[in-house]
Amino acid sequence: MNNSDSINKQSQTESAQPIPNRVLEVRWAYRWEVYRRLKTLGIECNCSTNEPLRVYLHSPTTVIQIWSVLRQSGAARRELIDWLENCWKVKSDRKSRRFDP
């Protein structure tokens, strides 16, 4: 095993360890909805009666997924519609630029 192999194995080991669990501040009315959605996404979390939602952050992708779920649960419907329409616009703008000579 050469030096670069040991560095790669070490970085893989370090990245595989989860960031400590975090308590999320979620409105009590949305807590179980958020918990079920996170479970559906395969994100490790715990939620007990009269306890806060605890989430285990394993990767940056997990953090982004959690952010998205929280945003969707707490945002107004109009805000989500505007966000989605903007995403479609950005995507179509990118497609049209790809085919320009």
C-alpha positions in Angstrom: 0.0 0.0 0.0 1.5 3.3 -1.0 1.1 6.7 0.8 -1.8 7.9 -1.3 -3.8 4.7 -0.6 -3.4 5.2 3.2 -4.5 8.9 2.9 -7.6 7.9 0.8 -8.5 5.2 3.4 -8.0 7.7 6.2 -10.2 10.3 4.6 -12.9 7.7 3.8 -12.9 6.6 7.5 -13.1 10.2 8.7 -16.0 11.1 6.3 -18.0 8.0 7.3 -18.3 9.1 10.9 -21.5 11.0 11.5 -21.5 14.6 12.8 -23.0 14.5 16.3 -26.8 14.4 16.5 -28.6 17.8 16.6 -31.9 18.8 18.1 -34.0 20.6 15.5 -36.2 23.5 16.4 -39.4 22.4 14.6 -42.9 23.7 15.3 -44.7 21.1 17.3 -47.5 21.0 14.7 -45.0 19.9 12.0 -42.7 17.8 14.1 -44.2 14.4 13.2 -44.6 15.3 9.5 -40.9 16.3 9.3 -39.9 13.1 11.2 -41.9 10.9 8.8 -40.4 12.6 5.8 -36.9 12.3 7.1 -37.4 8.6 7.7 -38.7 8.2 4.2 -35.5 9.8 2.9 -33.5 7.3 5.0 -32.2 10.0 7.4 -31.5 8.7 10.9 -33.7 10.6 13.4 -35.6 10.1 16.6 -38.8 11.7 17.8 -40.6 10.8 21.0 -43.7 12.2 22.6 -43.0 15.6 24.2 -39.4 15.4 23.1 -37.6 17.4 20.4 -36.8 16.0 17.0 -33.2 14.6 17.0 -31.4 14.2 13.7 -28.1 12.5 13.0 -26.0 14.4 10.4 -24.0 11.9 8.4 -23.0 14.1 5.4 -23.5 17.4 3.7 -26.2 15.8 1.6 -28.1 14.9 4.7 -27.9 18.5 5.9 -29.2 19.8 2.6 -32.1 17.2 2.6 -33.0 18.3 6.2 -32.9 21.9 5.1 -35.2 21.2 2.2 -37.7 19.2 4.4 -37.8 22.0 7.0 -38.3 24.7 4.4 -41.2 22.8 2.8 -42.9 22.2 6.1 -42.7 25.8 7.3 -43.0 27.8 4.1 -46.2 29.3 2.8 -47.7 27.6 -0.2 -47.2 30.7 -2.4 -43.6 30.8 -1.5 -43.1 27.2 -2.5 -44.9 27.7 -5.8 -42.7 30.7 -6.6 -39.5 28.8 -5.7 -40.5 25.8 -7.9 -41.4 28.1 -10.8 -38.0 29.8 -10.4 -36.3 26.4 -10.5 -38.1 25.5 -13.8 -37.1 28.9 -15.2 -33.4 28.5 -14.3 -33.4 24.9 -15.7 -35.0 26.0 -19.0 -32.6 29.0 -19.3 -29.7 26.6 -18.9 -31.0 24.3 -21.6 -31.5 27.1 -24.1 -27.9 28.4 -23.4 -26.4 24.9 -24.1 -27.7 24.9 -27.6 -26.6 28.4 -28.6 -23.8 28.5 -31.2 
